[in-house]
Amino acid sequence: MTPELTALAYAALLQAAQFGTMAVLVNLEVGPAKTMSARDPSRLGGDLASQVSDKNGRLIRAMNNHFEALILFTIAVVLVTLADTGTGFTAICAWTYLIARILYVPAYYFGLAPWRSLIWFSGFLATFAMIAATLVQLTPWA
């Protein structure tokens, strides 16, 4: 398996770990009656994230943020893999993304500003660097 695909597999496991951690802590705080409901804001008195403590709300937002980031990272890994353009650079980018996502969770949970945003941006930049590296390698003039 390529380094990029390995990083993607670990990123998926990270997503599962984030979901599990968030689910346990939020269920302990608000109870399964709320978390297992349809979560209609009109019935809950707001969205679920507004019903929990600040830190558990951050866990919800960090998990949702990783779902969004994981889509883009998956696209980058698929492009690198299918185009067979993996290099040391794209491998470093993939691992940078994963490390950034691992660091992002506690940085967000503990409200570490501006570090949370800088960590997020490093993963975002690494993702798009992978895409750019693939496009550069595939252009006829490269």
Residue pairs with C-beta under 8 A, 6 or more apart in sequence:
1 9
2 80
2 81
2 86
2 91
3 86
3 90
3 91
3 94
3 95
4 76
4 77
4 80
4 81
4 86
4 90
4 91
4 94
4 130
5 77
5 81
6 94
7 77
7 91
7 94
7 95
7 97
7 98
8 73
8 74
8 77
8 94
10 98
11 66
11 70
11 73
11 97
11 98
11 101
12 70
14 66
14 98
14 101
14 102
15 63
15 66
15 67
15 70
18 59
18 62
18 63
18 66
18 105
19 63
21 59
22 56
22 59
22 60
22 62
22 63
23 35
25 56
25 59
26 35
26 48
26 52
26 56
26 59
26 60
27 35
29 52
29 53
29 56
30 48
30 51
30 52
34 44
34 48
34 51
35 48
37 43
37 44
39 47
39 48
41 47
44 51
45 51
48 60
49 57
49 60
49 61
50 57
52 60
54 111
55 109
55 110
58 108
58 109
58 111
59 105
59 108
59 109
61 108
62 104
62 105
62 108
62 109
65 104
65 108
65 120
66 101
66 104
69 97
69 101
69 120
69 123
69 124
69 127
72 124
72 127
72 128
73 94
73 97
73 123
73 127
75 131
76 93
76 94
76 127
76 128
76 130
76 131
76 134
77 94
77 130
79 85
79 130
79 131
79 134
80 86
80 90
80 94
80 130
80 133
80 134
83 134
83 137
83 138
85 133
85 134
85 137
85 138
87 133
87 137
89 129
89 133
90 130
90 133
90 134
93 126
93 127
93 129
93 130
93 133
94 126
94 130
96 122
96 123
96 126
97 123
97 126
97 127
100 119
100 120
100 122
100 123
100 126
101 123
103 119
104 116
104 119
104 120
104 123
106 112
107 115
107 116
107 119
108 116
136 142
